[in-house]
């Protein structure tokens, strides 16, 4: 069918029927709206340097505008400035336009820009208004070789990749148009040709352009050329990408990597590159982003470019087939690709039957996975070779890994059913897990690894037994992981296990020390682990004197601990006295410092003296022994006197009440100490009926003694006042309990006396009335 032709200019005769700007001639059948588009597209405004007085040579040098606008009716036009029209009016131009509804059919293999300065273009009006169609137009002045020479020799050739990127953007996104400024339209045409030769033909046929417009800002085309003297705003970067190739100024934008590659390949070789890429394309590619992976796949991609190809190949493997996937894979270095992309590619390759390539990708996936974060999709490694390689890669990574990386790798190996050799697991257990468990036995991930990978355990045990400090070992043995590791069965950890039992209360601390200390003295850290406060109680020291091998107690540090226990203030006098008695009979006694021995001896003698008073079996013996004690007390230091008082108060329950009352009379300091000790038990909130009953029994006994000992009456009145003043505030329940205790102590007279006092002196008048009414004397309820 060919192109329809249209001539547009200012002429005397044309299709309008009157002189002026009009279509001089046209191929019959061109629609009016198409003619209107041509008229609008081809409007021409010459540069400022071309004025009404310009000569023919200047007019001939005016920029030629070869413009192209694709669409349902594609227009390709050549516009030249001709100066004066038929009426000698300046400013006329001649537009020769070609119109088609199928540019591919009518232009064939030519590109629109290749009609630059083609012989078919006319510049003069004709008499016949009917123009024939044009079929198979012939190339003009441009070809790949000529454009390659132009680019190579141009000072702005370094901007070609950026120009190509900008053109791609406007074609794919509609983003800002591209404005090219060069010395003349011929240079602009060469730049547009360079872009056209570097892009695929389908994209080029979508690229509208003009080799010259005087006011590019108003153009609606994709690529607009102009000259330096034109009306171009060099700051309007939001409107267009500017490439002023005369001044060397361009809009800054990131260059697309495929644009760089295409410029490197060059305009002469790009055609072959696109031919190869087309064999792999699916037909939906539009811009450089879409084509990037296709082009790389067609020529082979190194490690830097493979991440672009791998996702594309995974998506297109089924369309391409096994043979093509194998061919692409042979030129693809996948070593630097993300694990997630490799997993998808390996699965796709296996599905289409490209098994050898799939194994290659799986191995790369393993390496990427273990060298990265071990996250993302996983693969089922099918071939023995792949699994063996994976095991080696995992082992190598584990040897340099620390927690939590070790946990991630082993968990991944378990999920992928990758075997890890026993030696590696032993090494990891010793190097990575052992130190972690000593520092934090409660780490659940380590616990899980040890349960999942039994061969880790030997390495862990090896480390903890060789490097663990006692506190760390004890902490580990108290944790749940101790059972997993069977630590209690290890001979080197017997002491630590025993200490752990003591700390959890499973055994007494003294029993634990006896088990540990059989033939050699314990180390200081053993003692401190059992006794963090670094001291035995008197009861514990007594048990250890009984249970430990005597010779061991004579050696440090046990001897120092025994010495400290003997010098510690008594908490329970009976226990301390028993300890002193034991110590004096023990071989270690001769090894402790002399000051400690004197202290123990003094305490022992005091204890015997007090014991003699407490155990007196007759009044005469009691009186004689008490007299001896009083004499010793009178000549003692305040500290020794306090010790005697403490001993007597500790033993009061072992003495007949009449003897203790007598002692209170003879030792006034003891009476004061006794009252001070009893006061808290006489408070309302802490009422202690047993303490009250004991005090009242002493008061009752002092009443009896007062008949023959005047000083007893003084003590009796003092204690009675203290007791009754306090008990007056008590509630009925503890008072009744006190009365019951007095009866239980076989002192009915004392009970009767106190009940009578309580009925009269405690509670309100009303409560005393009801109490007498409903609780007759002698009742305890």
Buried (B, 14 or more C-beta within 10 A) or exposed (E): EBBBBBBBBBBEBBBEEEBBBBBBBBBEEBEEEBBEBBBEBBBBBBBEEBEEEBEEEBBEBBBBBBBBBBEEBBBBBBBBBBBEBBEEEBBBBBBBBBBBEEBEEBBEEBBBBBBBBBEBBBBEBBEEBEBEBBEEBEBBBBBBEEBBEBBEEBEBBEBBBBBBBBBBBBBBEEBBBBBBBBEBBBBBBBBBBBBBBBBBBBBBBBBBBBBBBBEBBEBEBBBBBBBBEBBBEEEEEEBBBBBBBBEEBBBEBEBBBBBBBBBEBBBBBBBEBBEEBBEBBEEEBBBBBBBBBBBBBBEBBEEEBBBBBBBBBBBBBEEBBBEBBBBBBEBBBBEBBBBBBBBBBBBBBBEBBBBEBBBBBBBBBBBBBBEEEBEBBBBEBBBEEBBBBBBBBBBBBBEEBEBEBBBBBBBBBEEBEBEBEBEBBBBBBBBBBBBBBBEEBEBEBBBBBBEEBEBBBBBBBBBBBEEBEBBBBBBBBBBEBBEBBEBBEBEEBEBBBBBBBBBEEEBBBBBBBBBBBEEEBBEBBBBBBBBEEEEBBBBBBBBBBEEBBEEBBBBEBBBBBBBBBBEBEBEEBBBBBBBBBBBEEBEBBEBBEEEBBEBBBBBBEBBEBBBBBBEBEEEEEBBBBBEEBBEBBEEBEEEBBEBBBBBBBBBBEEBEBBBBBBBBBBBEBBBEBBBEBBEEBBEEEEBBBEBBBBBBBBBBBBBBBBEEBEEBBBBBBBBBEBBBEBBEEBEEEBBBBBBBBBBEBEBEEBBBBBBEBBBEEBBEEEEBEEBEEEBEEEEBE
